[in-house]
Amino acid sequence: MVEKVITLENISLIDFLGTENQNIKQLAAAFPSSKIISRGNEIKIQGQTPEITKINEILSSLIDHYHKFGKITQNSVNRYLSDDSFTDEEVIVTSPDIIVYGSKGGVIKAKTPNQQKLVDTVSKNDLTFALGPAGTGKTYVSVALAVRALKNKEVKKIIISRPVVEAGESLGFLPGDMKEKVDPYLRPIYDALEDMIPVEKLKYYQENKIIEIAPLAYMRGRTLNNAFVLLDEAQNTTPAQMKMFLTRMGPNAKVMVNGDWSQIDLPRNQRSGLMEVLNILRGVKGIGFVEMSADDVVRHRLVKDIVNAYAKLEEERRAAREEAKAADEKDAAPKPTRGRKKTASKEAEV
């Protein structure tokens, strides 16, 4: 016999459990082979693994439902027991302004015109490139779209990856095993997912490989099908890595590639796979491109000014490089020799 304990956090017990724990009793009655006990803010499940997995899934859905609507009714329990989780209360989810509900009931939606353009572009294309500076919401919106696709059963899993490129600190000097070394690079992904999926449900998804978060190297040799696949920080891929990733795409996959051309951490002599692939694939039908700018920055107001300041500096450097190149070409150009002309003239006179 297996035992699992679920802790209810930030939840009104009376609204979730029902009067005299009626909702939990109703759930327990549907699984007579297992034992479901509610004590305080903990729910203890005892039984065989397959049934416990199903009960845990239903409870996670009920927790998600509670965070959206503030209460659980006996009708709600019945619907999740019958695997029909769509209710009239949830019609708002289909609103074009809302991407998905957060794990605490908040609404996650596009905040700028370009973020909305990104949402629309992903819905129309199987492969989308989102380009723009830090703070424009590329990662957050992409993860929200992936979660929505999973909840709407458009895909069976979410696969999120990043190239692990050192930016001023060597992996070798970080403590722990490989997972512990890599996790800091993937932390923004975890943060976004935790905003959108209750912790218990997210843990269940990860344990069952419904949501995978892994370095780009782990994609080699796979075919990514029936999945929403996100490659983040793609400016740090090499051309070979980018080709490898894009050719993993299965027949029923939705793929997003995010990148920021101003934050390339590759060695100076290494070309960015993102910058190369943009030139190769522009104009290919079925591939969408969305370019974001400092106007889309949704972090602290100073982030927009910082992005603009760096963009101005880069533009000045680019102009200086072009000016220096033009000067070098001018100096290297062959100069006419007057001596030859005079000789030719004398020969003509003779």
Phi, psi and omega in degrees: 000138181252148179234138177225138179243128177248126179261128179270112181250141179054041182229133173286115186298320181295324180284334181269312185280334183088166178300128181053038177058033185299322182294320180289323177297322178295319178294318180297323181295333180281346181229072185296340181281347180246166180242124180240118184238132178251121177225114183060230180262021178243141174242120181256130180242130177233134180165199179275151188305312182302318182288322178297321178300317179293317179298317180298321179296317180294315179298321178297319177294321178293322176296317177300316179299317180299315182295334178281316193242356172084357179198162176237130177249170178295328176295322178299314180299316180301318183294318179289328177294326180270008179063031178238078188280350180282126179233166178300331180297336189261010180302329182301336180300331182279357178300136181294342181279344185249127176277307181198162174272142177285168183293341179251019174093354180288161180262130177251120182212169179294139183251349179224161178303321180288328174296319177294323177298322178297315178301314181293320182294319179297323181292337184260346186230150177277340177227125182229135174254126177247120186238139178165167183286173180299144174087004182271000175085015182302308183295313185297313180295320180297316179296320178299319178295323178294316180296319178298316180299322179292315181295326179276004179060029174284333177225164180261345180203164175243131176236120182238132184221156174219144171287137179268100180239128182286133179238076177091355179219130184279134177303326183298336182266356177276142182286162171096180178280186185299319179299317181291330177288323186277327185308321179301327179291334183259003185304319178302328179292313179301317181300316180295315180298320180293336175287338190247340183229130177307146187306314182298319182290322178297319178297318178298316179300318181289319179297329182259014176060024174282328171239122178243133176234117188208156174298157183300326182301334182286352181277342185301133176085356183263158167246117186266100184238155181052041186217153168262115187246128181238125171253113182258158180054043186290347177296343181263016173270152171274163177305321180293319178295318180297316178298316179301315182295310184296331180276003173277347190297120179275174185295334180237067182227148173245123187238135174236140177235119181249144178197161180229106185294348181269359182231054178275121183257010179288159174303152185303326183272007182254124178287148176277129178296329180293313183296325180290315185291333178297321178289327183286319191260351179300133181094351178284128182294136179095358178246128181255149178230130177231122179252125181253161184225184179300336179293342181266359182296127183243013174271204178304146184303332181291336181299321178298317179294322179296314179300316180296321180296317178292323178296320178296316179298316180297322179295319178296318179295320179297316179297320179294320179297317180295322178295317179295321179296318179297321179294318179298318179295324179293318180293326183279347182294140179294137181261143180295140180257116183292331183301320181295322180294320180294319180300316179299323182292318179296319179300325179292323181293321179297000000 
